Amino acid sequence: MKLLISSYACSPNHGSDHGVGWNWITHAHQHSHAVWALVAPNHREAIIHEIRKRPDLAGITWLFPEVRGWPLRQAIEPKWERTYNLLWQLQALDCARRLQRSVRFDLVHHLTWAGIRAPTFLGALDTPLVIGPVGGGETSPKLLRRDLGLRGRLLEELRDASTRTVSLNPITRCGLRRAAVIFASTDATRDVLPSRVKGKTLIFSQVALPEIGSVSTKAAFNKPLRLIYAGRLLYWKGVHIAIDAIAEMGNPDVRLTIVGDGRERRSLEFRAKVRRIESQVEFVPRVSQNELYRLYDTHDLLLFPSLHDSGGFVVLEAMSRGLPVICLDLGGPATLATPDSGIIIGTKDRTTAQVAQAIAAEVHLLTPDRLLLLSQGAIQRAAQFGLSERVRAVYARALEFIERGNADGPDHVAFESKWQLGATREGFPCASD
């Protein structure tokens, strides 16, 4: 298949959207698709450096459209990035039109940014357009906003308002309307899409692991437990809840390692001091992927109380190392974790203090035998999210959906659940529970 992938964010050895772009493009190539990739120019050098070391990637055609009059520095994201992205999408369309005249693509895929507010103009091509998986429709519970501070509460209200206007934004609406099929990360994201496009929207998480090696279940656990959080230190990541939960445990030997950088670092350090647990909480700046894996191997549980993550890559990474996860029943992490691989904390009608108390109570009930079972379950669950098979499944499902012309409407829940439960109907790869 001749495949054009638009991945504004793409860079090797990165996480988040950049990692999604790189991993998806390279794995689509490994599935013998002829791949053309449209990528923002600020990671051109890193991409060229990597492909020179990887003969297996020969054959991918990389293109780096530039916004006239707005030069970018290598490895640096532009200021006013949303404005830059909008202008870059126009340049990407111009480049795609010129390619289309000679290549005649079978499928066009708008991959990143993977958000419902991010536009694409590639629907203007006379080729079926796939969008996603996209996220961004999740929201935080009102009661849990009380401890976010004035700035956090205002930003959450603005985010909600932005979500409500997705169906009104003519640029976003046009891109969605012209898509042949849309993949949404969660039901919450699908629910905020315009009614006229919900019928062609399928549920499928964007998180996956490019390589899942053989990992042994933890042979022993720390006494007392060591918990770890990894990610950006932003108000909506819920790290303040993690700190409160440690305080609620009342065990001076429990440790929490917080890995990451962000504007909330100082306020979180102050919160730990106020709760008189500063000696139990260690802050570690952002580390390399290999170092993060080493940290996973020295801890027992991932504590990730994010309020509205669409994906949750760190959840999958930790589970792949045998770490069970404690998360909230919100967003993508709640779809990744299962009762066999972690603990999902309910948030309905609960305040921040009550959620922290619930986390502490669950940790208090953990026994070595239960932890061992959860560790085994975490590894098994992570094995269901190998990127190579998920890339294959998405394109197979997209082509099937397009070819049948949406005659029967999509089974938007069954696609993701079918993957997770290991069914093999319609030729999709199975993954055992």
C-alpha positions as CSV (number, residue, x, y, z in Angstrom):
1,M,0.0,0.0,0.0
2,K,1.3,3.5,-0.8
3,L,0.8,5.3,2.4
4,L,1.3,9.0,3.2
5,I,1.7,9.7,6.9
6,S,1.5,13.3,8.2
7,S,3.3,13.4,11.6
8,Y,4.1,17.0,12.6
9,A,5.8,15.7,15.8
10,C,8.3,13.0,15.0
11,S,11.7,12.2,16.4
12,P,13.7,9.1,17.3
13,N,14.4,8.3,21.0
14,H,11.6,10.5,22.2
15,G,8.4,9.9,24.0
16,S,4.9,11.4,23.7
17,D,3.8,12.5,20.2
18,H,7.3,12.6,18.8
19,G,7.8,8.9,19.8
20,V,4.4,8.0,18.3
21,G,5.3,9.6,15.0
22,W,8.7,7.9,14.7
23,N,7.6,4.5,15.9
24,W,4.4,4.5,13.8
25,I,6.1,5.5,10.6
26,T,9.0,3.0,11.0
27,H,6.7,0.2,11.9
28,A,4.4,0.9,8.9
29,H,7.4,0.6,6.7
30,Q,8.3,-2.7,8.4
31,H,4.9,-4.0,7.3
32,S,6.0,-3.5,3.7
33,H,4.0,-0.4,3.1
34,A,5.6,2.2,0.8
35,V,5.7,5.1,3.2
36,W,6.0,8.8,2.6
37,A,6.3,10.9,5.8
38,L,5.6,14.6,6.2
39,V,7.4,15.8,9.3
40,A,8.2,19.2,10.9
41,P,11.7,20.4,10.0
42,N,13.0,20.9,13.6
43,H,14.0,17.3,14.1
44,R,15.4,16.7,10.6
45,E,19.0,16.2,11.8
46,A,18.0,13.7,14.4
47,I,15.9,11.7,11.9
48,I,18.7,11.8,9.2
49,H,21.3,10.7,11.8
50,E,19.1,7.8,12.9
51,I,18.2,6.5,9.5
52,R,21.9,6.5,8.5
53,K,22.5,4.0,11.3
54,R,19.4,1.9,10.4
55,P,19.6,0.3,6.9
56,D,16.3,-1.4,7.7
57,L,14.6,2.0,7.3
58,A,15.9,2.6,3.8
59,G,12.9,3.1,1.5
60,I,10.9,5.6,3.7
61,T,10.6,8.9,1.9
62,W,11.0,11.7,4.4
63,L,9.8,15.2,3.6
64,F,10.1,18.3,5.8
65,P,7.8,21.1,4.8
66,E,8.8,24.5,6.1
67,V,6.8,27.5,7.0
68,R,8.1,30.4,5.0
69,G,9.6,33.2,7.1
70,W,9.6,31.1,10.3
71,P,12.9,29.1,10.5
72,L,13.2,26.6,13.3
73,R,16.2,25.6,15.3
74,Q,17.0,21.9,15.4
75,A,15.6,19.9,18.4
76,I,13.8,23.1,19.6
77,E,10.0,23.4,19.5
78,P,8.8,26.7,18.1
79,K,7.2,29.4,20.3
80,W,3.5,29.9,19.6
81,E,3.6,26.3,18.5
82,R,-0.2,26.0,17.8
83,T,0.0,28.8,15.4
84,Y,3.1,27.3,13.8
85,N,1.3,23.9,13.5
86,L,-1.6,25.5,11.8
87,L,0.6,27.1,9.2
88,W,2.7,23.9,8.8
89,Q,-0.5,21.9,8.0
90,L,-1.1,24.2,5.1
91,Q,2.5,23.6,3.8
92,A,2.0,19.9,4.4
93,L,-1.1,20.0,2.2
94,D,0.8,21.8,-0.6
95,C,3.5,19.2,-0.4
96,A,1.0,16.3,-0.4
97,R,-0.8,17.7,-3.5
98,R,2.5,17.8,-5.5
99,L,3.3,14.2,-4.4
100,Q,-0.2,13.0,-5.1
101,R,0.1,13.9,-8.8
102,S,3.0,11.4,-9.3
103,V,2.5,8.9,-6.5
104,R,-1.3,8.4,-6.2
105,F,-1.5,7.3,-2.6
106,D,-3.8,4.5,-1.5
107,L,-4.3,6.0,2.0
108,V,-3.4,9.2,3.8
109,H,-3.0,9.2,7.6
110,H,-3.0,12.3,9.8
111,L,-1.1,10.9,12.8
112,T,0.2,13.8,15.0
113,W,-0.6,16.0,16.6
114,A,-3.1,13.5,17.9
115,G,-5.6,15.8,19.4
116,I,-9.2,16.7,18.6
117,R,-8.3,20.4,18.5
118,A,-5.4,20.0,16.0
119,P,-6.4,20.6,12.4
120,T,-5.6,18.8,9.2
121,F,-6.3,19.9,5.7
122,L,-5.3,16.6,4.0
123,G,-9.0,15.7,3.4
124,A,-8.7,18.0,0.4
125,L,-6.8,15.2,-1.4
126,D,-8.8,12.7,-3.4
127,T,-7.6,9.8,-1.2
128,P,-9.2,8.3,1.9
129,L,-8.0,10.1,5.0
130,V,-7.5,8.3,8.4
131,I,-7.3,10.6,11.4
132,G,-5.8,9.5,14.8
133,P,-5.9,7.9,17.2
134,V,-6.8,11.3,18.6
135,G,-7.5,12.2,22.2
136,G,-8.3,15.4,24.2
137,G,-11.9,14.9,25.0
138,E,-11.3,13.9,28.6
139,T,-12.0,16.2,31.5
140,S,-11.3,16.4,35.2
141,P,-14.1,15.9,37.9
142,K,-15.3,19.2,39.4
143,L,-14.5,18.1,43.0
144,L,-10.9,17.3,42.2
145,R,-10.4,20.9,40.8
146,R,-10.6,22.5,44.2
147,D,-7.0,21.8,45.0
148,L,-5.6,22.9,41.6
149,G,-5.2,26.5,42.6
150,L,-6.8,29.5,40.8
151,R,-4.7,29.1,37.7
152,G,-5.4,25.4,37.4
153,R,-9.1,25.9,37.9
154,L,-9.3,28.6,35.2
155,L,-7.3,26.5,32.8
156,E,-9.6,23.6,33.3
157,E,-12.6,25.8,32.6
158,L,-11.0,27.1,29.5
159,R,-10.2,23.6,28.4
160,D,-13.8,22.5,28.9
161,A,-14.9,25.5,26.8
162,S,-12.5,24.7,24.1
163,T,-13.8,21.1,24.0
164,R,-17.4,22.3,23.7
165,T,-16.4,24.3,20.6
166,V,-14.7,21.5,18.7
167,S,-17.9,21.0,16.7
168,L,-18.1,24.7,16.0
169,N,-14.6,25.4,14.9
170,P,-14.8,25.4,11.0
171,I,-11.2,24.3,10.5
172,T,-11.4,21.4,12.8
173,R,-14.9,20.4,11.7
174,C,-13.9,20.4,8.1
175,G,-11.0,18.1,8.7
176,L,-13.1,15.7,10.7
177,R,-15.9,15.7,8.1
178,R,-13.6,14.9,5.2
179,A,-12.0,11.9,7.0
180,A,-13.0,8.5,5.9
181,V,-12.4,7.0,9.4
182,I,-11.4,8.5,12.7
183,F,-9.8,6.6,15.6
184,A,-10.4,8.0,19.1
185,S,-8.3,7.1,22.1
186,T,-11.3,6.9,24.5
187,D,-15.0,7.1,24.6
188,A,-14.8,10.5,26.2
189,T,-13.0,11.8,23.1
190,R,-15.5,10.2,20.8
191,D,-18.4,11.7,22.7
192,V,-17.3,15.3,22.1
193,L,-16.9,14.9,18.4
194,P,-19.6,16.3,16.1
195,S,-22.6,14.0,15.7
196,R,-22.2,13.7,12.0
197,V,-18.7,12.1,12.4
198,K,-19.4,9.8,15.3
199,G,-20.6,7.1,12.9
200,K,-17.2,6.8,11.4
201,T,-15.3,7.0,14.7
202,L,-13.7,3.8,16.2
203,I,-12.2,3.5,19.6
204,F,-8.5,2.6,19.7
205,S,-5.8,3.7,22.1
206,Q,-2.7,5.3,20.6
207,V,-0.4,3.9,23.2
208,A,1.8,1.0,22.3
209,L,5.3,-0.3,22.9
210,P,7.7,-0.5,19.9
211,E,9.5,-3.5,21.5
212,I,8.3,-5.8,24.2
213,G,11.0,-8.1,25.3
214,S,10.9,-10.9,27.8
215,V,10.6,-9.6,31.4
216,S,10.6,-11.6,34.6
217,T,8.0,-11.1,37.3
218,K,9.5,-9.4,40.3
219,A,11.0,-12.0,42.6
220,A,10.9,-9.7,45.6
221,F,9.4,-6.4,46.7
222,N,10.8,-3.6,48.8
223,K,9.8,-3.6,52.5
224,P,8.2,-1.1,52.8
225,L,7.1,-0.4,49.3
226,R,8.7,2.1,46.9
227,L,6.3,3.9,44.6
228,I,7.3,5.9,41.6
229,Y,5.6,8.6,39.5
230,A,7.1,9.5,36.0
231,G,5.9,12.3,33.8
232,R,5.7,16.1,33.5
233,L,5.0,18.0,36.7
234,L,1.9,19.8,35.6
235,Y,-1.2,20.7,37.7
236,W,-3.5,18.2,35.9
237,K,-1.1,15.3,36.3
238,G,-2.3,14.8,39.9
239,V,1.1,14.5,41.5
240,H,-0.3,16.5,44.4
241,I,-2.7,13.6,45.0
242,A,0.2,11.2,45.1
243,I,2.0,13.3,47.7
244,D,-1.2,13.4,49.8
245,A,-1.6,9.7,49.5
246,I,1.9,9.0,50.9
247,A,1.0,11.3,53.8
248,E,-2.2,9.4,54.4
249,M,-0.4,6.1,54.6
250,G,1.1,7.1,57.9
251,N,4.2,4.9,57.3
252,P,7.4,6.9,57.6
253,D,9.3,4.2,55.6
254,V,7.2,4.3,52.5
255,R,9.0,6.1,49.7
256,L,7.8,8.0,46.6
257,T,10.1,8.9,43.7
258,I,8.9,11.7,41.5
259,V,10.6,11.7,38.1
260,G,10.2,14.6,35.8
261,D,10.3,18.4,35.3
262,G,7.7,21.0,35.2
263,R,6.3,24.3,36.6
264,E,4.7,22.6,39.5
265,R,8.0,21.3,41.0
266,R,8.3,24.0,43.7
267,S,4.7,23.8,44.8
268,L,4.9,20.0,45.0
269,E,8.1,20.3,47.1
270,F,6.3,22.7,49.4
271,R,3.3,20.4,49.6
272,A,5.5,17.5,50.8
273,K,7.0,19.8,53.4
274,V,3.6,21.0,54.7
275,R,2.5,17.3,54.9
276,R,5.8,16.6,56.8
277,I,6.8,13.9,54.4
278,E,9.7,15.6,52.6
279,S,12.1,12.9,53.7
280,Q,9.9,10.3,52.1
281,V,9.6,12.0,48.7
282,E,12.5,12.2,46.3
283,F,12.4,14.5,43.2
284,V,14.5,13.3,40.2
285,P,14.8,15.5,37.1
286,R,13.8,14.0,33.8
287,V,16.1,11.0,32.9
288,S,16.9,9.0,29.8
289,Q,14.6,6.1,28.8
290,N,17.1,3.5,29.9
291,E,17.6,5.2,33.2
292,L,13.8,5.3,33.7
293,Y,13.6,1.6,33.1
294,R,16.3,1.1,35.7
295,L,14.2,3.1,38.2
296,Y,11.2,1.0,37.4
297,D,13.2,-2.1,38.2
298,T,14.0,-0.7,41.7
299,H,10.4,0.2,42.6
300,D,7.2,-1.7,43.3
301,L,4.3,0.3,42.1
302,L,3.6,3.1,39.6
303,L,1.4,5.8,41.2
304,F,-0.1,7.8,38.3
305,P,-3.1,9.8,39.4
306,S,-3.5,11.9,36.3
307,L,-6.8,13.8,35.9
308,H,-7.3,13.6,32.1
309,D,-4.5,11.8,30.2
310,S,-5.8,10.5,26.8
311,G,-3.1,7.9,26.6
312,G,-0.7,7.2,29.4
313,F,2.5,5.8,27.8
314,V,4.2,5.7,31.2
315,V,1.6,3.3,32.5
316,L,2.3,0.8,29.7
317,E,6.1,1.2,30.1
318,A,5.9,0.5,33.8
319,M,3.6,-2.5,33.4
320,S,6.0,-3.9,30.8
321,R,8.7,-3.9,33.6
322,G,6.4,-5.8,35.9
323,L,5.2,-2.7,37.9
324,P,1.5,-2.7,38.7
325,V,-0.2,0.7,38.4
326,I,-2.4,2.7,40.7
327,C,-4.4,5.2,38.7
328,L,-7.7,7.0,38.7
329,D,-10.8,5.9,36.8
330,L,-10.2,8.7,34.3
331,G,-8.9,8.9,30.7
332,G,-6.5,6.5,29.0
333,P,-4.8,5.0,32.1
334,A,-8.1,3.6,33.3
335,T,-8.4,1.7,30.0
336,L,-4.9,0.4,30.1
337,A,-4.9,-0.9,33.7
338,T,-7.1,-3.8,34.7
339,P,-8.0,-5.4,38.0
340,D,-5.4,-8.1,37.2
341,S,-2.6,-5.5,36.5
342,G,-3.3,-2.7,38.8
343,I,-5.6,-0.7,41.1
344,I,-8.1,1.8,39.6
345,I,-9.3,4.3,42.1
346,G,-12.9,5.6,41.8
347,T,-13.3,9.4,41.7
348,K,-17.1,9.8,41.6
349,D,-18.3,12.3,44.3
350,R,-14.8,12.3,45.9
351,T,-12.6,15.2,46.9
352,T,-8.8,15.2,46.6
353,A,-8.5,14.2,50.2
354,Q,-10.9,11.3,49.8
355,V,-9.1,10.0,46.7
356,A,-5.8,10.2,48.5
357,Q,-7.3,8.3,51.4
358,A,-8.6,5.6,49.0
359,I,-5.1,5.2,47.5
360,A,-3.6,4.8,50.9
361,A,-6.2,2.3,51.9
362,E,-5.6,0.1,48.8
363,V,-1.8,0.2,49.4
364,H,-2.3,-0.8,53.0
365,L,-4.3,-3.9,51.9
366,L,-1.6,-5.1,49.5
367,T,0.1,-8.4,50.4
368,P,3.3,-9.9,48.8
369,D,1.1,-12.5,47.1
370,R,-1.3,-9.9,45.7
371,L,1.6,-7.8,44.4
372,L,3.1,-10.9,42.7
373,L,-0.1,-11.6,40.9
374,L,-0.5,-7.9,39.9
375,S,3.1,-7.9,38.6
376,Q,2.4,-11.0,36.5
377,G,-0.8,-9.4,35.3
378,A,1.0,-6.2,34.4
379,I,3.5,-8.0,32.2
380,Q,0.7,-9.9,30.4
381,R,-1.3,-6.8,29.9
382,A,1.6,-4.8,28.5
383,A,2.2,-7.6,26.0
384,Q,-1.1,-6.9,24.4
385,F,0.1,-3.5,23.2
386,G,3.0,-4.3,20.8
387,L,3.2,-1.5,18.3
388,S,3.8,-3.6,15.3
389,E,0.6,-5.6,15.5
390,R,-1.4,-2.5,16.5
391,V,-0.2,-0.6,13.4
392,R,-1.2,-3.5,11.2
393,A,-4.6,-3.8,12.9
394,V,-5.4,-0.1,12.5
395,Y,-4.7,-0.1,8.7
396,A,-6.5,-3.4,8.2
397,R,-9.6,-2.0,10.1
398,A,-9.5,1.3,8.3
399,L,-9.4,-0.3,4.9
400,E,-12.2,-2.7,5.8
401,F,-14.3,0.2,7.1
402,I,-13.6,2.3,4.0
403,E,-14.3,-0.6,1.5
404,R,-17.6,-1.5,3.0
405,G,-18.6,2.2,2.8
406,N,-19.8,2.3,6.4
407,A,-23.0,0.5,5.3
408,D,-23.7,-1.0,8.7
409,G,-22.1,1.7,10.9
410,P,-19.0,1.0,13.0
411,D,-18.9,-1.3,16.0
412,H,-16.8,1.4,17.7
413,V,-16.5,-0.3,21.1
414,A,-15.9,-3.8,19.7
415,F,-12.8,-2.9,17.8
416,E,-10.7,-2.1,20.9
417,S,-12.3,-4.6,23.2
418,K,-11.9,-7.3,20.5
419,W,-8.2,-6.6,20.4
420,Q,-7.9,-6.7,24.2
421,L,-9.9,-9.9,24.7
422,G,-8.1,-11.8,22.1
423,A,-10.8,-12.5,19.5
424,T,-9.7,-13.3,16.0
425,R,-12.8,-12.5,14.0
426,E,-12.2,-10.6,10.8
427,G,-8.5,-11.5,10.9
428,F,-7.3,-9.2,13.6
429,P,-4.3,-10.3,15.6
430,C,-5.1,-11.8,19.0
431,A,-3.5,-11.2,22.3
432,S,-4.2,-13.5,25.2
433,D,-5.3,-12.2,28.6
